[in-house]
Amino acid sequence: MFLVQSVIVVLLVVAAVACIMLQAARDAVRQGRRESVVAAQSFASAPGVSLALRSPDPTAVLQPRAEQARKRAGMDFIVVMNTDGIRYTYPYPAEIGKKFVGTIEPALEGRTVVEQAGGPPLPAGKGTAIQAVVPVTDARGRIVGLVSAGITVTNVAQLWMPQLPIVLGVGAIMLVLAAAGTTVASRRLLRQTHGLAPAELAHLFEHHQAVLHSVREGVLITGEDGRLLLANEEAKRLLGLPADVQGRHVQELGLPEQMARVLASPEKVTDQVYLTHDRLLAVNKRPTFPEADTAGSVVTLRDTTELAVVSGRAEGALGQLKLLYEAGTRIGTTLDVERTAQELADVAVPRFADVVAVDLLDSVVRGDEPTTGGWRHLLRSAISGDQRMLPVYRLGEVITFSPETPQMLALEQGRGVLEADLRQAHGWQEQDPERARRALELGLHSLVTMPLRARGVPLGLAHFYRTEDSPAFEPEDVAFAEELGARAALAIDNARRFTREHAMTVTLQRSLLPRGQPEQDALEVAWRYLPSEAGVGGDWFDVIPLPGGRVALVMGDVVGHGLHASATMGRLRIAVHNFATLDLPVDEVLGKLDDLVVRLDEEDDSGAAPDGKEGAGLTGATCLYAIYDPVSGICTMARAGHPGPAVVNPDGTVVCPEVPASPPFGLGGYPFETADVHLAEGSQLILYTDGLVKNAARDMDAGLDGLRRALGGAGAGERTPEETCRAVISALKPARLSDDIALLAARTRRVPSSSVAEWDVPSDTAVVPSVRAECRTVLNEWGLEETAFTTELILSELLTNAIRYGSPPVKVRLLRGRTLICEVSDGSSTSPRLRRAESTDEGGRGLFLVAQFAQRWGTRFTSRGKVIWAEQILHDGPPGPADQTPVDALLEQFGDPLM
C-alpha cells in the first residue's frame, strides 16, 4: 500500500511541475502580446512619425528613433514600414528596404494585428516571435504607414523555477504522511482482526457463510436506518424476498404492514407470532450492539406453521387473521350500501359465526347522514347463514329495539356486547319473547352484537350468532368482531356517501334534461337516459323547434363524472338553446360551443375552481348537432368528437351517414364540417352517446355492430321511436353501467306539398296587392279564411320591407302545419329591428304590427341572404268579425289616426 501511495505522490509532483511549466509558457506569451501592442501603438502615436514617413528619406529620420525606443521598451524589434509593407527601420540595417514578414491587411483598415510569426534574424536569437502591427495616421486620419513591434519568448524557466522547491517539498511531506497513515491503518487492522492473518480471516468467513445459510432459521440484520444489511436463504424463503434485497428499506419489500413495522422498529421482540404469506412466523429481535444507542438489529424467524404442534389458540388466531385479510378483499367491492352489508354477513359465515344479520339505520340506506334519533328504527339489510335459525326479523323489516336489548346497549356504549349464553340474556328475550323462544329452540345460544361506526358515528349493527354445534363466543372474539365491523363500517360509509352524491347528481342531471317533448310537426321523438352506477356523467340531449317548421336535435357528452360534469352539461345545454334561438348555422353553433368550453377551461385554470374540488380543470366535451327541414327532407349535421348517427330507412335497412369528424370541444381553433343527409319520410335518425356502444366488456367497433343489429331485423322500418329505444336498450345495456347512456330516436315527417305555397316576387312594390290576393286564395283553399286578414297584413308589411330595403331575389312562402308560417326572403343580409316610431315619422310601424299580430317572428340568415318569418297559431273556432280588429287602436298609440 505504501508503494502505491508513493507512486501516486510522484505522479502528482510530476503533473504539478508540468502544469507550472505550461502555465509559465502561456503567461510569457500573453505578456509578450500585451507589451508588443503597447510598444507599437506608443511609437506609432509618437510626434513626428507621420511627418517622417512623408520625408524624402524616412529611414534616416526613423531608424535612430526606432532603435532607441526598442531598447528603452525592451522589444526585440520596432519596424516602421510604408503601406506596401516595405521596411524603413530594423535592428539589422541590411534588412531595411525588404518586405515585412507578417499580416498587414487588417492594419491598413485601421485595426491592430497581433500574431506569432517568423522573420529575419533578431538580437534575441531563436524563440517564439510575437509581433503587433498598428497603423500610423496623419492629422486627417489617413493611414500613411505601419509600425510593428515584437518580442521573442526564449526562456520561461525563470518563471517556474522558483516554485519547484515548493512542489518538491509538498511531495516529500505527502510521502511522509502516507507512510504514517499506512502504519496507523495496519496497526488498527491488526487490532480489529485480533492478529489474524489473511488466510485465517478467509477461513473464518467461509465458516460464517456455511453456518448462516445452512440453518433452518431465518436471519436478518437491519441497519439503524431500517435498510436490510443481510438476509440468509431461509429468511428470503420465509418472507418471499427477492435475490437483490440487500440494501433496500424494509418498507419496500412488499411485506405485510405488521411485519414491516416490526422490522423497522428499534424495539426488542421476543417470540411474537405474525402472519406473513400464510405462515405464522415466530419473531425474535435484538440490537446488534446493546451498548450503542444507534445500532442495528438482528432478527431471527421461525416458521411455526411447519412445526408438528401448534396450540389450538394459535390455530384460531391464524384462522381469524386469514379471515380479516379475506374481509379486506371481499367487503366493499361495490358502492351499494345493502350489497356491502351482505358482503360482511357472507364473510363471517361460517368461519366466525353460524348466522349473521346486519341492521342499518334507515337514513344510511337512503344515503343521508346518520343521526342519533334514528337509532330506534333500523332496517334489516343483510342475513347470512341458515335463516331458519333467526326467526325474529326477516330481510327488509324495520326493527325497533327496546332500551334494554344488547343491540341498544351496543349503540349507546359504542362497543361490542357479548351474550355468551342467550338463555340468560333477559334483555334480548324481552325484545320479542315468542320469537326469542323459537330461536333458542332452533339452537341459537351465543351472540356478539357490534355497532358499525365510521368517523365516530354509528351506521347500524352487526349481529353474530352461533348455534349449539359451535362453541360459545368468548371475550377475545369481541375484539375480532370489532376489527371486522370497523372494516365493514368504513366500506358501508363510503357506499352511503356515494349513494347520497349519486342521488344528488342524478336529480340534478334529470332536472337539466328535457322533461317533455316540445310541440313540433317535423319529428316523432322518443329518448332514454340511464345514469351511470359509478358516477353520473354529463350526457345530454335536446329537441329544439326552429322557425320554418325545422327542428334541431342535440346529443352531447361532457368529459368526467359528478356534479361538476352535470352542472357543465346544464351550461352547455342552455348555450345551445341560445344559439338555436339565434338560428345560427350548424357549424357556427359548434364553433361557439367550442369557444365556451375553452373559456370554461381558462376559468378553471386561473383558479376559479376551489382547490381540491371535483371537476377542477374541465377537459372538454363532445356534441352532435343536427337540423332537420321537413319541407326539403334534408338534415344538416356536424359533430365535435361525438359518435356518428345511425339511420333506419323505411325499408328496415340501417346505414351510418358519413358525417365529418371534428375535434371535441376544448381544443379551440379547429373548424367544424357539416354534412347534408337526405332522409326519406318515415326514416328514423338515431343519436346516442358512447356509453351505449363502449364499455369494459366491448370496444367501440363491437358496440357499433351490436347497435346495427339492434336497429335492423324484421319490422325495423315499422317500429315507433319508443319501440326502437326499447329494443336498443334491451340489446346493448350492460349488466353494470360504468358510463351514462343517452339515446334519442326521431322518425321523420314531411310537410306535404299541398301545405306549402311559394311565389317569386319581382322587386316592385306594385306587385304587393297581387301577392296578397294569391295568398288569400291559398288560405281559402286551406280553409283558413279567419286568418286571411292578419296574414295579408303581415305579408304586406314584410314583403314591402323586403322590396324597399332588401335586394333580389325576393320570395314568399306559406307553410301550414300546427301553425301558419309566413316567410319572406331576399338577398340582403341586413336585419330589420323593431322600434317605436314618432308621430312625425312616415314609417317604422310595420314591424310593430307584425309583432302584435303574430305569435312569434324573427330573422334567420342563409347563405343567399335572410328570411323574415312570422308564425300564427291556428284556432279551430269560428272567425270573429272583421270590424273587431285592433289595428286602429294600435295605430292610435303612435298618434297618427290617419294611418
DRENFITOR-555549 format. One record per residue (C-alpha): residue in three letters; x, y, z. Coordinates in steps of 0.1 Angstrom, whole numbers, padded with zeros to 4 digits, always signed. Example, Ala and Ser with C-alpha at 12.3 -4.5 7.8 and 13.67 -1.06 7.14 Angstrom:
ala+0123-0045+0078;ser+0137-0011+0071;
This chain:
met+0000+0000+0000;phe+0029+0023+0008;leu+0044+0017-0026;val+0011+0026-0043;gln+0008+0058-0023;ser+0045+0067-0032;val+0039+0062-0069;ile+0007+0084-0066;val+0027+0112-0049;val+0055+0111-0075;leu+0029+0113-0103;leu+0012+0142-0086;val+0045+0161-0083;val+0054+0155-0120;ala+0020+0166-0130;ala+0023+0197-0109;val+0057+0206-0124;ala+0043+0201-0159;cys+0013+0223-0152;ile+0036+0251-0138;met+0058+0250-0169;leu+0028+0251-0193;gln+0012+0280-0173;ala+0046+0299-0173;ala+0048+0295-0211;arg+0013+0308-0215;asp+0019+0337-0192;ala+0051+0346-0212;val+0032+0346-0245;arg+0003+0366-0230;gln+0028+0392-0216;gly+0046+0394-0249;arg+0014+0401-0268;arg+0005+0429-0244;glu+0039+0445-0245;ser+0043+0444-0283;val+0009+0461-0287;val+0018+0488-0262;ala+0052+0494-0279;ala+0038+0495-0314;gln+0010+0519-0305;ser+0033+0542-0285;phe+0058+0545-0313;ala+0030+0550-0340;ser+0015+0578-0319;ala+0048+0595-0312;pro+0051+0631-0326;gly+0068+0634-0359;val+0063+0598-0371;ser+0037+0606-0397;leu+0058+0636-0410;ala+0089+0614-0411;leu+0071+0589-0433;arg+0064+0616-0458;ser+0100+0629-0458;pro+0124+0622-0487;asp+0145+0597-0465;pro+0122+0582-0438;thr+0149+0557-0427;ala+0174+0584-0418;val+0149+0600-0395;leu+0131+0570-0381;gln+0159+0543-0377;pro+0177+0560-0348;arg+0144+0568-0330;ala+0132+0532-0335;glu+0163+0516-0321;gln+0163+0540-0292;ala+0126+0531-0285;arg+0133+0494-0289;lys+0160+0493-0263;arg+0140+0515-0239;ala+0109+0493-0242;gly+0128+0460-0241;met+0115+0450-0275;asp+0134+0428-0299;phe+0124+0449-0329;ile+0104+0480-0338;val+0098+0482-0375;val+0083+0512-0394;met+0071+0505-0429;asn+0050+0521-0456;thr+0016+0510-0466;asp+0031+0484-0490;gly+0050+0467-0462;ile+0085+0479-0472;arg+0106+0483-0440;tyr+0121+0517-0432;thr+0137+0505-0399;tyr+0151+0473-0385;pro+0177+0463-0358;tyr+0199+0450-0387;pro+0202+0477-0414;ala+0207+0450-0440;glu+0170+0441-0437;ile+0158+0477-0444;gly+0140+0480-0477;lys+0128+0445-0477;lys+0092+0432-0475;phe+0078+0429-0439;val+0070+0393-0429;gly+0036+0393-0414;thr-0001+0403-0418;ile-0007+0439-0426;glu-0041+0440-0443;pro-0062+0445-0411;ala-0038+0473-0400;leu-0044+0490-0433;glu-0081+0490-0424;gly-0073+0507-0391;arg-0072+0476-0368;thr-0044+0462-0346;val-0029+0429-0356;val-0012+0406-0330;glu+0003+0373-0343;gln+0031+0348-0339;ala+0054+0348-0369;gly+0089+0343-0381;gly+0111+0367-0400;pro+0147+0379-0403;pro+0173+0373-0376;leu+0168+0392-0343;pro+0191+0402-0315;ala+0173+0379-0291;gly+0180+0348-0312;lys+0156+0319-0316;gly+0123+0316-0299;thr+0086+0324-0302;ala+0083+0357-0321;ile+0052+0377-0311;gln+0046+0409-0331;ala+0019+0436-0332;val+0011+0457-0363;val-0007+0491-0359;pro-0015+0518-0384;val+0001+0553-0384;thr-0023+0581-0393;asp-0018+0617-0402;ala-0037+0647-0389;arg-0066+0640-0412;gly-0069+0604-0400;arg-0054+0588-0432;ile-0031+0558-0428;val+0003+0568-0441;gly+0023+0538-0427;leu+0026+0510-0403;val+0045+0502-0371;ser+0053+0467-0359;ala+0068+0459-0325;gly+0078+0424-0314;ile+0094+0403-0287;thr+0109+0368-0288;val+0100+0345-0259;thr+0130+0323-0255;asn+0131+0310-0219;val+0104+0307-0192;ala+0124+0288-0167;gln+0128+0319-0146;leu+0090+0319-0141;trp+0086+0283-0129;met+0120+0275-0113;pro+0112+0295-0081;gln+0081+0273-0075;leu+0099+0239-0080;pro+0113+0237-0044;ile+0078+0242-0030;val+0063+0215-0052;leu+0091+0190-0042;gly+0087+0199-0006;val+0050+0193-0006;gly+0056+0159-0023;ala+0080+0149+0004;ile+0055+0158+0031;met+0029+0138+0014;leu+0052+0108+0013;val+0058+0111+0050;leu+0021+0114+0057;ala+0014+0084+0035;ala+0039+0063+0054;ala+0025+0074+0088;gly-0011+0067+0076;thr-0002+0032+0063;thr+0015+0024+0096;val-0015+0036+0117;ala-0040+0017+0095;ser-0020-0015+0096;arg-0018-0014+0134;arg-0056-0007+0137;leu-0064-0035+0113;leu-0043-0059+0133;arg-0062-0049+0164;gln-0096-0054+0148;thr-0087-0088+0134;his-0072-0098+0167;gly-0039-0105+0149;leu-0054-0130+0124;ala-0036-0135+0092;pro-0055-0131+0058;ala-0057-0168+0054;glu-0073-0172+0088;leu-0098-0145+0080;ala-0108-0162+0048;his-0114-0195+0067;leu-0134-0177+0093;phe-0156-0160+0066;glu-0162-0193+0049;his-0174-0209+0082;his-0196-0179+0088;gln-0213-0183+0054;ala-0217-0220+0058;val-0235-0216+0092;leu-0256-0186+0081;his-0270-0202+0050;ser-0275-0237+0062;val-0295-0233+0094;arg-0333-0237+0092;glu-0339-0203+0108;gly-0342-0170+0091;val-0317-0144+0100;leu-0320-0107+0091;ile-0296-0079+0100;thr-0310-0043+0096;gly-0292-0010+0100;glu-0303+0019+0121;asp-0319+0035+0091;gly-0342+0005+0085;arg-0323-0009+0055;leu-0316-0046+0052;leu-0279-0054+0055;leu-0281-0092+0054;ala-0306-0119+0048;asn-0299-0156+0047;glu-0316-0180+0023;glu-0341-0192+0049;ala-0352-0156+0056;lys-0357-0150+0019;arg-0378-0182+0016;leu-0400-0174+0046;leu-0406-0138+0037;gly-0406-0143-0001;leu-0378-0118-0006;pro-0361-0113-0040;ala-0324-0120-0045;asp-0314-0084-0047;val-0329-0075-0013;gln-0296-0063+0003;gly-0296-0025+0009;arg-0333-0020+0004;his-0356-0005+0031;val-0379-0029+0048;gln-0409-0009+0038;glu-0400-0015+0002;leu-0400-0053+0004;gly-0438-0059+0000;leu-0441-0074+0034;pro-0474-0072+0054;glu-0477-0040+0072;gln-0474-0055+0107;met-0442-0074+0098;ala-0426-0044+0081;arg-0434-0023+0112;val-0416-0048+0134;leu-0385-0050+0112;ala-0382-0012+0110;ser-0388-0006+0148;pro-0358-0004+0171;glu-0378-0022+0199;lys-0369-0057+0211;val-0393-0085+0202;thr-0394-0119+0219;asp-0413-0149+0205;gln-0440-0128+0189;val-0461-0146+0162;tyr-0471-0127+0130;leu-0490-0139+0099;thr-0469-0135+0067;his-0478-0150+0034;asp-0500-0178+0050;arg-0472-0185+0075;leu-0472-0179+0113;leu-0437-0167+0120;ala-0422-0166+0155;val-0401-0134+0156;asn-0372-0125+0179;lys-0353-0093+0176;arg-0322-0079+0194;pro-0299-0050+0188;thr-0265-0058+0172;phe-0245-0038+0198;pro-0265-0034+0230;glu-0242-0007+0244;ala-0247+0016+0214;asp-0277+0040+0211;thr-0279+0039+0173;ala-0272+0003+0164;gly-0289-0020+0140;ser-0309-0051+0149;val-0306-0089+0144;val-0340-0106+0136;thr-0345-0144+0137;leu-0375-0161+0122;arg-0390-0195+0129;asp-0418-0209+0108;thr-0443-0222+0134;thr-0467-0234+0108;glu-0442-0261+0098;leu-0438-0273+0134;ala-0455-0305+0145;val-0477-0290+0172;val-0492-0255+0174;ser-0516-0247+0202;gly-0553-0245+0194;arg-0553-0208+0202;ala-0527-0202+0175;glu-0548-0221+0150;gly-0577-0199+0159;ala-0556-0168+0156;leu-0544-0179+0122;gly-0579-0185+0110;gln-0591-0151+0122;leu-0561-0134+0107;lys-0568-0151+0074;leu-0605-0141+0077;leu-0595-0105+0083;tyr-0573-0105+0052;glu-0601-0120+0032;ala-0626-0095+0045;gly-0604-0067+0032;thr-0608-0080-0003;arg-0644-0092-0002;ile-0661-0063+0017;gly-0666-0031-0002;thr-0663-0044-0038;thr-0692-0022-0048;leu-0706+0012-0037;asp-0740-0002-0028;val-0749+0001+0009;glu-0770-0031+0011;arg-0746-0051-0010;thr-0717-0041+0012;ala-0737-0052+0043;gln-0744-0085+0027;glu-0707-0090+0019;leu-0700-0085+0057;ala-0725-0112+0065;asp-0712-0136+0039;val-0676-0132+0050;ala-0683-0140+0087;val-0703-0172+0079;pro-0693-0200+0087;arg-0658-0194+0099;phe-0667-0170+0127;ala-0704-0173+0132;asp-0732-0196+0120;val-0758-0168+0114;val-0751-0131+0108;ala-0776-0103+0105;val-0768-0067+0096;asp-0792-0039+0106;leu-0786-0004+0092;leu-0802+0030+0100;asp-0829+0038+0075;ser-0811+0071+0067;val-0779+0053+0059;val-0797+0031+0034;arg-0810+0062+0017;gly-0776+0078+0017;asp-0784+0105+0043;glu-0763+0115+0072;pro-0769+0092+0102;thr-0784+0107+0133;thr-0789+0096+0169;gly-0827+0100+0165;gly-0827+0071+0140;trp-0813+0045+0164;arg-0846+0031+0174;his-0856+0023+0138;leu-0832+0000+0119;leu-0837-0018+0086;arg-0826-0054+0083;ser-0803-0051+0054;ala-0785-0085+0052;ile-0787-0120+0065;ser-0763-0149+0060;gly-0764-0185+0072;asp-0794-0207+0080;gln-0822-0182+0082;arg-0844-0207+0100;met-0822-0201+0130;leu-0832-0164+0130;pro-0870-0162+0131;val-0872-0129+0148;tyr-0869-0105+0118;arg-0866-0110+0081;leu-0848-0091+0054;gly-0863-0057+0047;glu-0882-0054+0080;val-0879-0022+0101;ile-0868-0031+0137;thr-0874-0010+0168;phe-0852-0022+0197;ser-0861-0017+0233;pro-0836+0001+0255;glu-0826-0030+0275;thr-0816-0051+0245;pro-0779-0058+0238;gln-0783-0040+0204;met-0793-0007+0220;leu-0765-0011+0247;ala-0740-0016+0219;leu-0752+0016+0201;glu-0751+0036+0233;gln-0718+0024+0245;gly-0701+0024+0211;arg-0686-0011+0216;gly-0695-0047+0212;val-0717-0065+0236;leu-0712-0102+0243;glu-0741-0125+0253;ala-0723-0158+0258;asp-0755-0176+0268;leu-0787-0163+0252;arg-0808-0183+0277;gln-0795-0159+0303;ala-0799-0128+0281;his-0831-0113+0296;gly-0829-0081+0276;trp-0826-0099+0243;gln-0856-0122+0252;glu-0878-0093+0263;gln-0875-0077+0228;asp-0898-0104+0214;pro-0904-0133+0239;glu-0922-0156+0215;arg-0897-0153+0187;ala-0867-0155+0211;arg-0881-0188+0224;arg-0883-0202+0189;ala-0847-0191+0182;leu-0835-0208+0213;glu-0854-0240+0203;leu-0837-0239+0169;gly-0803-0239+0185;leu-0791-0203+0188;his-0771-0200+0220;ser-0745-0172+0218;leu-0744-0137+0204;val-0720-0108+0198;thr-0737-0076+0187;met-0714-0050+0173;pro-0720-0013+0164;leu-0709-0003+0129;arg-0692+0030+0133;ala-0674+0053+0108;arg-0660+0087+0117;gly-0673+0082+0152;val-0709+0080+0140;pro-0730+0047+0143;leu-0743+0034+0110;gly-0760+0003+0123;leu-0754-0031+0140;ala-0740-0064+0131;his-0752-0095+0150;phe-0731-0126+0151;tyr-0749-0158+0163;arg-0736-0193+0170;thr-0756-0224+0172;glu-0753-0254+0195;asp-0729-0271+0171;ser-0703-0243+0177;pro-0686-0232+0209;ala-0699-0201+0226;phe-0683-0167+0219;glu-0655-0157+0242;pro-0643-0122+0252;glu-0614-0125+0226;asp-0640-0129+0199;val-0654-0095+0207;ala-0621-0078+0197;phe-0621-0098+0164;ala-0657-0087+0157;glu-0648-0051+0164;glu-0620-0053+0138;leu-0642-0070+0113;gly-0670-0045+0119;ala-0646-0015+0117;arg-0635-0025+0082;ala-0671-0031+0071;ala-0683+0002+0085;leu-0658+0021+0065;ala-0669+0004+0033;ile-0706+0010+0042;asp-0700+0047+0049;asn-0682+0051+0016;ala-0711+0034-0001;arg-0736+0057+0018;arg-0717+0088+0008;phe-0716+0077-0028;thr-0753+0069-0027;arg-0761+0104-0015;glu-0739+0121-0041;his-0751+0098-0068;ala-0787+0106-0059;met-0780+0143-0059;thr-0762+0141-0092;val-0789+0121-0108;thr-0815+0146-0096;leu-0795+0175-0110;gln-0789+0157-0142;arg-0826+0148-0148;ser-0837+0183-0138;leu-0814+0197-0166;leu-0826+0173-0193;pro-0858+0177-0212;arg-0889+0169-0192;gly-0913+0167-0221;gln-0915+0169-0258;pro-0919+0203-0274;glu-0947+0209-0299;gln-0935+0204-0334;asp-0946+0186-0366;ala-0913+0176-0382;leu-0903+0146-0360;glu-0918+0119-0338;val-0893+0116-0310;ala-0885+0092-0281;trp-0855+0091-0258;arg-0838+0072-0230;tyr-0814+0084-0203;leu-0797+0059-0180;pro-0773+0073-0153;ser-0741+0055-0145;glu-0738+0035-0114;ala-0702+0046-0108;gly-0709+0083-0110;val-0733+0103-0132;gly-0716+0119-0162;gly-0726+0149-0184;asp-0746+0133-0212;trp-0774+0154-0225;phe-0798+0156-0254;asp-0824+0181-0267;val-0851+0187-0292;ile-0854+0223-0302;pro-0881+0236-0326;leu-0868+0262-0350;pro-0885+0287-0374;gly-0898+0273-0407;gly-0911+0241-0392;arg-0875+0229-0387;val-0862+0210-0356;ala-0827+0209-0341;leu-0815+0177-0325;val-0787+0178-0300;met-0767+0149-0284;gly-0737+0158-0262;asp-0714+0144-0236;val-0693+0163-0211;val-0660+0147-0201;gly-0659+0135-0165;his-0685+0125-0138;gly-0702+0140-0109;leu-0718+0173-0100;his-0693+0194-0120;ala-0700+0174-0152;ser-0738+0178-0147;ala-0735+0215-0140;thr-0713+0220-0170;met-0738+0200-0191;gly-0765+0224-0180;arg-0745+0254-0190;leu-0738+0239-0225;arg-0775+0229-0229;ile-0786+0265-0221;ala-0759+0278-0245;val-0772+0255-0273;his-0808+0268-0267;asn-0795+0304-0270;phe-0776+0297-0302;ala-0805+0279-0316;thr-0827+0309-0308;leu-0804+0330-0330;asp-0809+0303-0357;leu-0772+0300-0364;pro-0758+0275-0389;val-0749+0241-0376;asp-0711+0246-0378;glu-0713+0280-0363;val-0732+0267-0333;leu-0705+0241-0327;gly-0678+0268-0330;lys-0695+0290-0304;leu-0698+0260-0281;asp-0661+0253-0286;asp-0653+0289-0276;leu-0675+0285-0245;val-0657+0253-0234;val-0623+0270-0239;arg-0634+0299-0217;leu-0646+0274-0190;asp-0612+0258-0192;glu-0594+0291-0188;glu-0616+0300-0158;asp-0608+0267-0141;asp-0570+0270-0149;ser-0570+0305-0135;gly-0581+0293-0101;ala-0618+0298-0103;ala-0624+0263-0091;pro-0617+0258-0053;asp-0586+0237-0045;gly-0593+0200-0042;lys-0628+0203-0056;glu-0642+0179-0081;gly-0640+0190-0117;ala-0611+0214-0114;gly-0597+0217-0149;leu-0625+0208-0173;thr-0610+0189-0203;gly-0638+0192-0229;ala-0670+0178-0243;thr-0684+0162-0274;cys-0716+0171-0293;leu-0736+0162-0324;tyr-0759+0190-0337;ala-0784+0184-0365;ile-0812+0205-0381;tyr-0840+0187-0399;asp-0861+0206-0425;pro-0894+0188-0431;val-0900+0207-0463;ser-0869+0195-0481;gly-0863+0164-0461;ile-0826+0174-0456;cys-0809+0170-0423;thr-0777+0191-0418;met-0754+0176-0393;ala-0720+0183-0377;arg-0702+0166-0348;ala-0674+0175-0325;gly-0657+0144-0313;his-0690+0126-0309;pro-0700+0092-0324;gly-0718+0095-0357;pro-0755+0089-0361;ala-0774+0059-0375;val-0804+0060-0398;val-0831+0033-0402;asn-0846+0036-0436;pro-0884+0029-0441;asp-0874-0005-0456;gly-0856-0015-0424;thr-0820-0011-0437;val-0796+0005-0414;val-0769+0030-0426;cys-0744+0052-0409;pro-0742+0086-0427;glu-0707+0099-0433;val-0706+0130-0410;pro-0671+0145-0410;ala-0654+0140-0376;ser-0641+0172-0359;pro-0621+0175-0327;pro-0640+0176-0294;phe-0647+0209-0276;gly-0619+0224-0256;leu-0591+0223-0281;gly-0600+0256-0298;gly-0592+0269-0333;tyr-0605+0240-0353;pro-0632+0243-0380;phe-0663+0221-0379;glu-0675+0205-0412;thr-0712+0198-0420;ala-0729+0171-0440;asp-0764+0172-0456;val-0782+0139-0454;his-0815+0134-0473;leu-0839+0115-0451;ala-0869+0098-0466;glu-0902+0102-0448;gly-0906+0076-0421;ser-0868+0072-0416;gln-0855+0071-0381;leu-0825+0092-0371;ile-0806+0076-0341;leu-0784+0097-0319;tyr-0765+0083-0289;thr-0735+0088-0265;asp-0705+0065-0264;gly-0718+0048-0232;leu-0743+0029-0253;val-0717+0013-0276;lys-0685+0012-0255;asn-0678-0002-0220;ala-0653-0025-0203;ala-0668-0056-0220;arg-0667-0044-0256;asp-0649-0018-0277;met-0664+0008-0299;asp-0664-0013-0331;ala-0682-0042-0314;gly-0707-0018-0299;leu-0715-0003-0332;asp-0720-0037-0347;gly-0744-0045-0319;leu-0762-0012-0325;arg-0768-0020-0362;arg-0781-0055-0353;ala-0805-0040-0327;leu-0818-0014-0351;gly-0822-0038-0380;gly-0841-0070-0383;ala-0877-0078-0393;gly-0901-0049-0390;ala-0874-0024-0382;gly-0888+0002-0406;glu-0922-0001-0389;arg-0912+0005-0353;thr-0921+0036-0335;pro-0893+0056-0319;glu-0904+0043-0285;glu-0901+0007-0297;thr-0867+0015-0312;cys-0854+0029-0279;arg-0868-0001-0260;ala-0851-0026-0285;val-0817-0009-0284;ile-0815-0005-0246;ser-0826-0041-0242;ala-0799-0053-0266;leu-0770-0031-0255;lys-0775-0022-0219;pro-0746-0037-0199;ala-0751-0055-0166;arg-0732-0027-0148;leu-0734+0009-0161;ser-0699+0024-0159;asp-0709+0054-0180;asp-0741+0073-0188;ile-0763+0062-0217;ala-0783+0087-0237;leu-0803+0076-0267;leu-0826+0096-0290;ala-0847+0082-0318;ala-0865+0106-0342;arg-0888+0094-0370;thr-0891+0120-0398;arg-0922+0135-0412;arg-0926+0156-0444;val-0947+0187-0450;pro-0970+0177-0479;ser-0967+0198-0510;ser-1003+0208-0506;ser-0994+0226-0474;val-0967+0247-0490;ala-0972+0277-0512;glu-0943+0297-0527;trp-0940+0327-0550;asp-0911+0346-0567;val-0918+0383-0563;pro-0903+0410-0586;ser-0886+0439-0569;asp-0916+0462-0573;thr-0939+0474-0546;ala-0967+0475-0572;val-0970+0437-0571;val-0977+0435-0534;pro-1015+0436-0538;ser-1014+0408-0563;val-0993+0386-0539;arg-1018+0394-0512;ala-1046+0382-0534;glu-1028+0350-0542;cys-1022+0345-0505;arg-1059+0350-0498;thr-1068+0324-0524;val-1044+0298-0509;leu-1057+0304-0474;asn-1093+0299-0487;glu-1082+0266-0502;trp-1067+0256-0469;gly-1098+0266-0450;leu-1081+0293-0431;glu-1103+0322-0441;glu-1103+0336-0405;thr-1066+0342-0407;ala-1066+0358-0441;phe-1068+0394-0429;thr-1040+0390-0404;thr-1019+0371-0428;glu-1023+0396-0455;leu-1013+0424-0432;ile-0982+0406-0420;leu-0973+0396-0456;ser-0978+0431-0469;glu-0955+0446-0443;leu-0928+0420-0446;leu-0929+0420-0484;thr-0929+0458-0487;asn-0898+0460-0465;ala-0880+0433-0484;ile-0887+0451-0518;arg-0877+0485-0505;tyr-0847+0478-0483;gly-0836+0443-0494;ser-0822+0430-0527;pro-0834+0404-0552;pro-0844+0377-0554;val-0875+0381-0532;lys-0896+0351-0524;val-0927+0344-0503;arg-0936+0311-0487;leu-0966+0299-0467;leu-0964+0268-0445;arg-0994+0252-0430;gly-0990+0228-0401;arg-0995+0231-0364;thr-0991+0268-0370;leu-0993+0291-0401;ile-0959+0304-0411;cys-0953+0332-0434;glu-0918+0337-0447;val-0903+0365-0469;ser-0867+0360-0481;asp-0844+0383-0500;gly-0807+0385-0510;ser-0798+0411-0484;ser-0780+0404-0451;thr-0794+0435-0433;ser-0818+0426-0405;pro-0848+0447-0396;arg-0854+0457-0360;leu-0884+0467-0340;arg-0885+0503-0329;arg-0910+0529-0317;ala-0919+0554-0344;glu-0925+0591-0336;ser-0957+0608-0347;thr-0938+0627-0374;asp-0922+0595-0389;glu-0935+0582-0422;gly-0926+0546-0414;gly-0914+0524-0386;arg-0948+0509-0377;gly-0949+0478-0399;leu-0928+0455-0377;phe-0947+0467-0347;leu-0979+0455-0363;val-0963+0422-0373;ala-0951+0417-0337;gln-0986+0423-0324;phe-1005+0401-0348;ala-0980+0372-0350;gln-0974+0347-0322;arg-0937+0348-0330;trp-0915+0365-0356;gly-0878+0368-0363;thr-0850+0367-0388;arg-0827+0339-0399;phe-0797+0342-0422;thr-0789+0319-0451;ser-0760+0316-0475;arg-0780+0336-0500;gly-0794+0363-0477;lys-0820+0363-0450;val-0855+0351-0442;ile-0880+0371-0422;trp-0907+0349-0407;ala-0939+0353-0387;glu-0958+0325-0371;gln-0996+0324-0362;ile-1014+0299-0341;leu-1043+0283-0359;his-1076+0282-0340;asp-1104+0258-0346;gly-1132+0282-0336;pro-1152+0304-0359;pro-1136+0336-0372;gly-1145+0368-0355;pro-1159+0398-0373;ala-1135+0419-0392;asp-1146+0451-0376;gln-1133+0439-0342;thr-1096+0441-0354;pro-1075+0462-0331;val-1055+0478-0359;asp-1069+0513-0354;ala-1063+0511-0317;leu-1027+0500-0323;leu-1021+0528-0347;glu-1036+0554-0323;gln-1007+0546-0299;phe-0984+0563-0324;gly-1006+0595-0326;asp-1014+0591-0363;pro-1051+0581-0367;leu-1048+0586-0405;met-1027+0556-0409;
